[in-house]
Amino acid sequence: MFIYSTFLQRAMDQLMHDIALQNLPVVIMVDRAGLSGSDGDTHQGLLDISWSRAIPNLQIFTPCDENSLKQAMIIASKREGPTLIRYPRGHIPAQNLSPDSDSAIVKIFDGSKWALLGHGASVQTMRETRELAKMKNFDLPAVYDIRRVKPLDIKLLDDILSRYKIIAVIEESYKSGGVGEDIASYIAGNKLDVKLLQFAVPDICVKHATQSQQRELYGLTAENILNNYRSISNEE
């Protein structure tokens, strides 16, 4: 089935009781996930990550390009339980923003002192951040595409957290209940020596604007991410 992220909010009870509770093999394609720009105040797709991650049996994929979308659909078609696949307003890029892989977390670039983790539309922002770091002769970050945000692949996450002392998580969803919050909890619970930067939408109702304006307003830009990294890295 296909549904806007904002409309899926109205079907939360059905998703839980009619699908997830029975562990049915239903694939839900969630359109306009993330910042939806000029669709208006009521159509911002920011809540689906936060609330759907709490639903048992549900797996959530966040493809960033055409290939990863196809891969997510193949995996979902073979599952016994329900799957949610979220994608942004507009179009999924046809070019490979991320390597062809069925892994839950895919490495796009190696890095030195820090790493960027994100999903969906944020993968393009991470690539822009790395390019900006290269232009300004800053430390080049590793870049990881989190294709499955629920459940997180703990083995792969452990490997990443063991390699870098500074991690930045970028996502077009609310910070509260987001993937960054989950990673922060994991870092704290395991007493890992990792500094975490989180870039997501704050606890507000997002106003009508273009997607670019919204990303600028909420700090989901390469410039803001790089400036925050510079600030925290200078403290070490």
VOPAGU-2260 file (C-alpha; in pm, 1 decimal, decimal comma):
REM VOPAGU-2260
SITE   aa  ch    i         X         Y         Z
SITE  MET   A    0       0,0       0,0       0,0
SITE  PHE   A    1     106,7     361,3     -59,7
SITE  ILE   A    2      34,5     647,8     180,0
SITE  TYR   A    3     164,3     993,8     270,5
SITE  SER   A    4     359,1    1005,1     595,6
SITE  THR   A    5     118,9    1263,0     738,4
SITE  PHE   A    6    -183,0    1042,4     659,0
SITE  LEU   A    7     -17,1     737,8     814,3
SITE  GLN   A    8     -39,0     919,4    1147,6
SITE  ARG   A    9    -416,1     873,4    1131,1
SITE  ALA   A   10    -374,4     498,3    1078,7
SITE  MET   A   11    -142,9     433,1    1373,3
SITE  ASP   A   12    -396,9     211,3    1550,9
SITE  GLN   A   13    -459,1       6,9    1236,3
SITE  LEU   A   14     -86,8     -39,8    1175,1
SITE  MET   A   15     -38,8    -167,5    1529,3
SITE  HIS   A   16    -350,0    -380,4    1585,7
SITE  ASP   A   17    -446,9    -492,3    1235,2
SITE  ILE   A   18     -98,5    -553,1    1093,5
SITE  ALA   A   19     190,0    -561,2    1343,3
SITE  LEU   A   20      10,1    -751,1    1620,1
SITE  GLN   A   21     -64,2   -1029,6    1372,8
SITE  ASN   A   22     280,6    -997,9    1213,2
SITE  LEU   A   23     130,3    -980,6     865,0
SITE  PRO   A   24     354,6    -951,7     556,0
SITE  VAL   A   25     233,5    -604,7     458,5
SITE  VAL   A   26     459,5    -354,8     279,0
SITE  ILE   A   27     377,2      11,5     341,2
SITE  MET   A   28     533,9     267,1     105,1
SITE  VAL   A   29     545,9     599,7     290,3
SITE  ASP   A   30     562,6     899,5      57,4
SITE  ARG   A   31     660,2    1255,8     156,0
SITE  ALA   A   32     862,8    1135,1     453,0
SITE  GLY   A   33    1071,6    1413,2     605,2
SITE  LEU   A   34    1047,0    1781,9     524,7
SITE  SER   A   35     780,9    1828,0     258,5
SITE  GLY   A   36     834,2    2198,0     198,1
SITE  SER   A   37     548,6    2389,2      39,8
SITE  ASP   A   38     296,6    2109,1      92,9
SITE  GLY   A   39     215,1    2308,3     405,2
SITE  ASP   A   40     211,6    2288,3     783,7
SITE  THR   A   41     -11,9    1978,6     798,7
SITE  HIS   A   42     183,9    1767,9     547,9
SITE  GLN   A   43     533,2    1755,5     700,5
SITE  GLY   A   44     632,1    1387,1     723,1
SITE  LEU   A   45     830,2    1404,9    1045,3
SITE  LEU   A   46     649,9    1177,5    1289,4
SITE  ASP   A   47     663,1     838,2    1117,7
SITE  ILE   A   48    1016,6     756,0    1236,5
SITE  SER   A   49     947,8     855,1    1596,7
SITE  TRP   A   50     628,0     658,7    1653,4
SITE  SER   A   51     668,8     366,1    1416,1
SITE  ARG   A   52    1001,5     263,1    1569,0
SITE  ALA   A   53     806,8     167,0    1882,1
SITE  ILE   A   54     586,3     -84,6    1696,8
SITE  PRO   A   55     687,4    -451,4    1742,9
SITE  ASN   A   56     755,8    -674,8    1438,7
SITE  LEU   A   57     784,3    -371,1    1210,3
SITE  GLN   A   58    1100,2    -312,9    1007,9
SITE  ILE   A   59    1168,9      35,1     866,5
SITE  PHE   A   60    1378,6     111,6     559,2
SITE  THR   A   61    1487,5     458,5     445,3
SITE  PRO   A   62    1627,6     439,4      89,5
SITE  CYS   A   63    1823,4     734,0     -47,9
SITE  ASP   A   64    1827,7     646,8    -418,1
SITE  GLU   A   65    1665,3     424,2    -677,7
SITE  ASN   A   66    1889,0     123,1    -618,5
SITE  SER   A   67    1845,5     121,9    -240,2
SITE  LEU   A   68    1468,5     162,2    -288,8
SITE  LYS   A   69    1460,0    -146,5    -511,4
SITE  GLN   A   70    1672,1    -337,9    -260,6
SITE  ALA   A   71    1439,7    -243,9      26,1
SITE  MET   A   72    1137,1    -359,4    -175,2
SITE  ILE   A   73    1304,5    -693,9    -251,1
SITE  ILE   A   74    1382,5    -751,2     116,4
SITE  ALA   A   75    1030,9    -645,4     218,7
SITE  SER   A   76     868,6    -882,4     -32,4
SITE  LYS   A   77    1046,6   -1177,9     128,7
SITE  ARG   A   78     966,6   -1091,3     490,7
SITE  GLU   A   79     713,1   -1275,3     703,5
SITE  GLY   A   80     622,7    -957,8     895,7
SITE  PRO   A   81     534,0    -594,7     814,4
SITE  THR   A   82     774,5    -348,6     653,1
SITE  LEU   A   83     762,8      28,8     620,7
SITE  ILE   A   84     964,0     195,6     341,0
SITE  ARG   A   85     984,3     574,5     367,2
SITE  TYR   A   86    1099,5     810,6      93,2
SITE  PRO   A   87    1099,4    1190,4      51,4
SITE  ARG   A   88     880,7    1426,7    -143,3
SITE  GLY   A   89     991,2    1481,4    -499,6
SITE  HIS   A   90    1190,5    1205,9    -660,2
SITE  ILE   A   91    1433,5     935,9    -552,0
SITE  PRO   A   92    1766,2    1006,4    -728,5
SITE  ALA   A   93    1839,3     754,1   -1002,9
SITE  GLN   A   94    2215,2     785,7    -958,2
SITE  ASN   A   95    2394,2     581,0    -695,3
SITE  LEU   A   96    2428,7     801,3    -388,9
SITE  SER   A   97    2519,0     488,2    -193,8
SITE  PRO   A   98    2687,8     160,3    -303,6
SITE  ASP   A   99    2472,5    -128,4    -420,5
SITE  SER   A  100    2429,3    -343,8    -109,8
SITE  ASP   A  101    2169,1    -523,7      97,1
SITE  SER   A  102    2347,2    -431,0     421,8
SITE  ALA   A  103    2150,2    -242,1     689,2
SITE  ILE   A  104    2428,4      19,5     717,6
SITE  VAL   A  105    2638,3      92,9     408,7
SITE  LYS   A  106    2971,0     275,0     402,9
SITE  ILE   A  107    2984,7     532,9     124,2
SITE  PHE   A  108    3322,3     694,4     207,0
SITE  ASP   A  109    3610,1     620,7     440,9
SITE  GLY   A  110    3712,2     896,5     679,1
SITE  SER   A  111    3971,9     987,1     935,5
SITE  LYS   A  112    3865,4    1144,4    1264,7
SITE  TRP   A  113    3487,6    1157,4    1241,5
SITE  ALA   A  114    3188,6     997,1    1076,6
SITE  LEU   A  115    2849,6    1101,5     942,8
SITE  LEU   A  116    2552,4     868,6     980,0
SITE  GLY   A  117    2219,8     944,4     817,0
SITE  HIS   A  118    1931,9     803,1     620,5
SITE  GLY   A  119    1705,0     886,2     329,1
SITE  ALA   A  120    1726,1    1245,2     203,6
SITE  SER   A  121    2004,1    1318,5     454,2
SITE  VAL   A  122    2249,3    1106,2     254,2
SITE  GLN   A  123    2276,9    1388,2      -1,0
SITE  THR   A  124    2342,4    1635,1     282,1
SITE  MET   A  125    2619,5    1410,9     415,9
SITE  ARG   A  126    2783,4    1393,3      74,3
SITE  GLU   A  127    2768,4    1773,2      50,0
SITE  THR   A  128    2924,4    1799,8     396,6
SITE  ARG   A  129    3216,9    1582,5     292,3
SITE  GLU   A  130    3267,2    1786,9     -25,9
SITE  LEU   A  131    3264,4    2109,8     175,3
SITE  ALA   A  132    3516,5    1963,8     422,0
SITE  LYS   A  133    3739,0    1875,0     127,3
SITE  MET   A  134    3713,7    2226,5     -17,5
SITE  LYS   A  135    3805,5    2383,0     317,2
SITE  ASN   A  136    4085,3    2134,3     394,1
SITE  PHE   A  137    3910,2    1999,3     704,2
SITE  ASP   A  138    3918,4    1641,7     827,6
SITE  LEU   A  139    3725,8    1429,2     579,5
SITE  PRO   A  140    3442,4    1241,9     749,0
SITE  ALA   A  141    3347,6     883,8     683,9
SITE  VAL   A  142    2992,0     862,9     548,8
SITE  TYR   A  143    2746,6     585,6     635,8
SITE  ASP   A  144    2400,0     531,3     492,0
SITE  ILE   A  145    2160,7     378,4     748,5
SITE  ARG   A  146    1922,0     196,9     518,0
SITE  ARG   A  147    1733,6       9,2     786,7
SITE  VAL   A  148    1657,9     227,5    1086,4
SITE  LYS   A  149    1457,3     -38,2    1272,1
SITE  PRO   A  150    1603,0    -254,6    1393,0
SITE  LEU   A  151    1946,3     -95,9    1386,8
SITE  ASP   A  152    2226,0    -338,1    1303,3
SITE  ILE   A  153    2410,7    -332,8    1636,6
SITE  LYS   A  154    2710,6    -527,4    1508,3
SITE  LEU   A  155    2772,5    -276,6    1229,5
SITE  LEU   A  156    2699,2      16,3    1461,2
SITE  ASP   A  157    2949,4    -116,2    1716,3
SITE  ASP   A  158    3217,3    -128,9    1449,1
SITE  ILE   A  159    3154,7     231,9    1348,1
SITE  LEU   A  160    3149,3     358,5    1708,0
SITE  SER   A  161    3479,2     182,6    1776,1
SITE  ARG   A  162    3649,1     360,0    1484,6
SITE  TYR   A  163    3556,5     723,7    1548,0
SITE  LYS   A  164    3552,9     951,6    1851,5
SITE  ILE   A  165    3309,1    1197,5    1694,6
SITE  ILE   A  166    2986,6    1086,0    1528,0
SITE  ALA   A  167    2725,4    1309,1    1366,0
SITE  VAL   A  168    2375,5    1175,4    1296,0
SITE  ILE   A  169    2170,8    1364,2    1036,6
SITE  GLU   A  170    1803,0    1290,3     975,4
SITE  GLU   A  171    1491,7    1457,0     836,9
SITE  SER   A  172    1269,2    1360,4    1125,9
SITE  TYR   A  173    1209,6    1484,1    1476,8
SITE  LYS   A  174    1507,7    1461,4    1709,1
SITE  SER   A  175    1278,7    1323,9    1979,3
SITE  GLY   A  176    1235,3     954,6    1906,8
SITE  GLY   A  177    1473,8     962,5    1612,7
SITE  VAL   A  178    1761,3     736,5    1516,8
SITE  GLY   A  179    2011,7     977,6    1671,6
SITE  GLU   A  180    1834,7     943,6    2004,9
SITE  ASP   A  181    1855,8     564,2    1975,9
SITE  ILE   A  182    2228,9     582,2    1904,0
SITE  ALA   A  183    2280,6     826,8    2191,7
SITE  SER   A  184    2107,4     582,8    2426,6
SITE  TYR   A  185    2327,9     300,2    2302,5
SITE  ILE   A  186    2645,3     505,3    2353,0
SITE  ALA   A  187    2540,5     604,2    2705,2
SITE  GLY   A  188    2421,7     256,2    2800,2
SITE  ASN   A  189    2751,0      99,7    2694,4
SITE  LYS   A  190    2965,0     384,1    2834,4
SITE  LEU   A  191    3139,9     439,3    2501,6
SITE  ASP   A  192    3393,6     717,1    2460,2
SITE  VAL   A  193    3219,8     881,9    2166,8
SITE  LYS   A  194    3101,3    1239,7    2119,5
SITE  LEU   A  195    2768,4    1254,7    1940,2
SITE  LEU   A  196    2627,9    1541,3    1734,4
SITE  GLN   A  197    2259,9    1520,5    1640,5
SITE  PHE   A  198    2107,3    1714,2    1352,3
SITE  ALA   A  199    1730,3    1677,5    1326,7
SITE  VAL   A  200    1410,2    1877,9    1349,6
SITE  PRO   A  201    1344,9    2026,3    1697,4
SITE  ASP   A  202    1023,2    1994,7    1897,6
SITE  ILE   A  203     817,4    2241,5    1694,7
SITE  CYS   A  204     544,7    2245,7    1431,6
SITE  VAL   A  205     724,1    2308,2    1103,6
SITE  LYS   A  206     594,9    2604,3     906,8
SITE  HIS   A  207     527,1    2637,0     536,5
SITE  ALA   A  208     848,8    2698,8     336,4
SITE  THR   A  209    1052,8    2535,2      64,0
SITE  GLN   A  210    1250,1    2224,1     154,8
SITE  SER   A  211    1576,8    2416,2     116,2
SITE  GLN   A  212    1453,6    2690,6     347,7
SITE  GLN   A  213    1341,6    2435,2     604,2
SITE  ARG   A  214    1677,6    2257,6     600,4
SITE  GLU   A  215    1853,1    2589,7     644,0
SITE  LEU   A  216    1620,5    2689,6     926,7
SITE  TYR   A  217    1674,9    2366,9    1122,7
SITE  GLY   A  218    2046,6    2331,4    1062,6
SITE  LEU   A  219    2029,3    2038,4     822,0
SITE  THR   A  220    2298,9    2184,4     597,3
SITE  ALA   A  221    2660,9    2101,9     520,3
SITE  GLU   A  222    2776,9    2437,3     657,5
SITE  ASN   A  223    2607,7    2391,4     994,2
SITE  ILE   A  224    2725,0    2032,5    1033,5
SITE  LEU   A  225    3083,9    2126,7     952,1
SITE  ASN   A  226    3078,6    2427,9    1186,9
SITE  ASN   A  227    2954,2    2211,6    1472,7
SITE  TYR   A  228    3224,2    1954,3    1405,7
SITE  ARG   A  229    3491,8    2225,9    1407,6
SITE  SER   A  230    3363,8    2352,7    1740,9
SITE  ILE   A  231    3363,3    2015,6    1912,8
SITE  SER   A  232    3690,2    1895,0    1756,8
SITE  ASN   A  233    3872,2    2205,6    1880,2
SITE  GLU   A  234    3780,2    2107,4    2236,7
SITE  GLU   A  235    3978,9    1784,4    2213,9
